[in-house]
């Protein structure tokens, strides 16, 4: 029986570890190379958690991501239990062409269906909502980035992807912005053991050097 679960430190980071409290009749606990198991004997006042519902919730979110019309990512950053409550904090990164409100309604309806089936009440709160970033290919800042890549000996390709950066806030204030940087994004950003490629770091350094020369020194 699952009695307690605690994990994660931030909504936008993949948890490195989680803590589970289980009630079991097993006299000998199993061994696992990645799981530390400690036996405790104490009076448990917690209420059993509907772990089947939790599993179904995660499966529902995963299916929603795969069925959505445009690419989107999500991360369950924190999960904790308080008496009879389970608190989940899920971070969604939507495509610039999607509306945050539409995404929220879509997943709320799907999660409500699961909770209703298990006779559990669900409450929602949006803690943070970042503006999207969408820039025209004819924008001056895109021309600057294209010219900078050419001078740095790099290929240029303007793309859109689900993400959340400060660039959206800058664009909202009428400040031209683009997102550029080295490294793999999907399955790597904010994850445990996040890594980068030294070859891409070197290429990015060339881009930044040429950008400073072109825009800040030459004044183009």
C-alpha positions in Angstrom: 0.0 0.0 0.0 1.4 3.4 -1.0 1.1 5.8 2.0 3.4 8.7 1.2 5.4 10.1 -1.7 7.7 13.1 -1.8 9.8 14.2 -4.7 11.2 17.0 -6.7 12.4 20.5 -5.9 11.2 22.7 -8.8 8.4 22.5 -11.4 10.7 22.8 -14.4 13.4 20.3 -13.3 13.2 16.6 -13.7 13.4 15.1 -10.1 16.6 13.3 -9.4 15.0 11.2 -6.6 11.8 10.6 -4.8 10.8 9.1 -1.4 8.1 6.5 -1.1 6.5 5.1 2.1 5.0 1.7 1.6 3.1 -0.6 3.9 3.9 -4.2 3.1 3.6 -7.7 4.6 6.9 -8.8 3.0 9.4 -10.1 5.6 12.3 -9.8 3.2 12.6 -6.6 1.2 13.7 -6.8 -2.5 17.0 -5.3 -3.7 17.4 -2.9 -6.5 20.5 -1.2 -7.9 18.9 2.3 -8.2 16.5 2.2 -5.2 17.5 2.5 -1.5 15.1 0.5 0.6 14.9 1.0 4.4 12.7 -1.0 6.7 10.9 0.9 9.4 8.5 -0.3 12.2 6.2 2.5 13.3 2.6 3.5 13.7 1.4 4.9 10.4 -1.3 7.6 10.6 -1.3 8.3 6.9 -4.2 7.3 4.6 -3.5 4.9 1.7 -3.0 6.8 -1.6 -4.7 5.8 -4.8 -1.6 4.8 -6.7 -3.7 3.4 -9.5 -5.2 6.8 -10.0 -1.7 8.5 -10.0 -0.5 6.0 -12.6 -3.6 6.7 -14.7 -3.1 10.5 -14.4 0.5 10.3 -15.7 -0.6 8.0 -18.6 -3.4 10.5 -19.4 -1.0 13.4 -19.6 1.4 11.4 -21.7 -1.4 10.4 -24.1 -2.5 14.1 -24.3 1.0 15.1 -25.3 1.2 12.5 -28.1 -2.3 13.4 -29.4 -1.9 17.2 -29.3 -1.8 18.8 -32.8 1.6 20.4 -32.3 4.8 19.3 -30.3 4.5 20.0 -26.6 6.5 18.8 -23.6 5.6 18.5 -19.9 7.4 17.6 -16.7 6.1 16.6 -13.3 8.5 18.6 -11.2 7.2 18.1 -7.7 4.9 15.7 -6.0 4.1 15.5 -2.4 1.4 14.2 0.0 -0.2 16.2 2.9 -2.7 14.1 4.9 -5.4 13.2 2.4 -4.1 15.5 -0.4 -1.8 14.8 -3.3 -0.1 17.9 -4.7 1.3 17.7 -8.2 3.2 20.5 -9.9 3.3 20.0 -13.7 5.3 22.2 -16.1 4.0 22.4 -19.7 6.0 23.9 -22.6 3.7 24.7 -25.4 4.3 25.5 -29.0 4.3 29.3 -29.9 1.2 28.8 -32.1 -0.8 27.3 -29.2 -2.7 29.2 -26.6 -2.0 28.5 -23.0 -5.7 28.7 -22.1 -6.6 26.0 -24.6 -3.9 23.7 -23.3 -5.0 24.2 -19.7 -8.7 23.4 -20.6 -7.7 20.3 -22.6 -5.6 18.7 -19.8 -8.0 19.8 -17.0 -10.9 18.1 -18.8 -8.8 14.9 -19.2 -7.6 14.9 -15.5 -11.1 15.7 -14.2 -12.3 12.6 -16.0 -9.8 10.4 -14.2 -10.4 11.9 -10.8 -14.2 11.6 -11.2 -13.8 7.9 -12.0 -11.8 7.4 -8.8 -14.2 9.7 -6.8 -11.4 12.2 -6.1 -11.8 16.0 -6.1 -9.3 17.9 -8.1 -8.4 21.6 -7.7 -6.1 23.6 -10.0 -3.9 26.7 -9.8 -1.8 28.3 -12.5 1.4 29.4 -10.7 3.2 30.9 -13.7 2.3 31.6 -17.3 5.0 32.7 -19.7 4.3 34.5 -23.0 5.1 32.7 -26.2 7.8 33.7 -28.6 7.0 34.0 -32.3 9.2 36.0 -34.7 8.7 36.7 -38.4 11.4 35.3 -40.7 11.7 38.8 -42.2 12.4 40.4 -38.8 15.6 42.5 -38.5 16.8 40.3 -35.6 16.5 37.2 -37.8 18.5 38.9 -40.5 21.1 39.8 -37.9 21.3 36.2 -36.7 21.5 34.8 -40.3 24.4 37.2 -41.1 26.2 36.4 -37.8 26.0 32.6 -38.6 27.4 33.2 -42.0 30.3 35.2 -40.6 30.9 32.5 -38.0 30.8 29.7 -40.6 27.7 28.2 -39.2 24.5 27.0 -40.9 21.3 28.9 -40.1 17.8 27.5 -39.7 14.9 29.3 -38.0 12.6 26.9 -36.2 9.8 26.9 -33.5 9.6 24.5 -30.6 7.8 24.2 -27.3 9.9 26.1 -24.7 9.7 28.7 -22.0 12.4 31.4 -21.8 12.8 35.1 -20.9 12.7 35.9 -24.6 8.9 35.8 -24.6 8.8 38.5 -21.9 11.2 40.7 -23.9 9.2 40.4 -27.1 6.0 41.2 -25.1 7.8 44.5 -24.2 8.5 45.2 -27.9 12.2 44.2 -27.5 13.4 42.0 -30.4 14.4 38.5 -29.2 15.6 35.2 -30.4 16.7 32.0 -28.6 20.1 30.7 -29.5 22.4 28.3 -27.6 24.4 25.1 -27.8 23.4 21.7 -26.5 20.6 19.2 -26.9 17.2 20.4 -25.6 14.8 17.5 -25.6 15.3 15.0 -22.7 18.3 17.0 -21.4 17.4 20.5 -20.2 16.8 20.7 -16.4 17.3 16.9 -16.2 19.7 15.2 -13.7 23.2 15.0 -15.3 22.4 17.7 -17.8 25.2 17.8 -20.3 26.6 19.8 -23.2 28.8 19.2 -26.3 32.1 21.0 -26.2 32.1 21.2 -30.0 28.8 23.0 -29.9 30.1 25.3 -27.1 33.0 26.3 -29.4 30.6 27.0 -32.2 28.3 29.1 -30.0 31.4 31.1 -28.8 32.1 31.9 -32.4 28.5 33.1 -32.9 28.6 35.4 -29.8 32.0 36.8 -30.9 30.7 37.7 -34.4 27.4 39.0 -33.0 29.3 41.4 -30.6 31.6 42.5 -33.5 28.7 43.0 -35.9 26.1 44.7 -33.7 28.0 46.3 -30.9 31.3 47.4 -32.5 30.6 47.8 -36.2 27.0 49.0 -35.5 25.3 47.1 -38.3 
